[in-house]
Amino acid sequence: MSIINNATKHFKDKLANGLEWVEVPEWNSKVWFRPSANLKETEAVVKLHQSGQVMEALATVLIMRALDEDGNKLFKSADKFELMSSVDPEVVIRIASHIMNAEPTVDDIAKN
């Protein structure tokens, strides 16, 4: 088996470990998510954060990673405006931070 096959199998196995969740009492719900994101998703969030668009980066995390218990996305790209203008920012920050803290940071990766 080639190294790329080993690498992709590892990531598939990691994603197959099931969903994690965070309790969101303000929404009378749980938000589920996979414990990792691919590089393309991570890059989009990092770019927004580095350009000073921190709140948009957090909303993007929810759009890309927030799931229901069956693994279906909770938000669409079209929901970004409402997430950023009509949803309690403290709740968005708490959920997105929980999701992002479930995986290594860019700084952690850079140290390796």
Secondary structure, 3 states (H helix, E strand, C coil): CCHHHHHHHHHHHHHCCCCEEEEEHHHCEEEEECCCCCHHHHHHHHHHHHCCCHHHHHHHHHHHHCECCCCCECCCHHHHHHHHHCCCHHHHHHHHHHHHHCCCCHHHHHHC
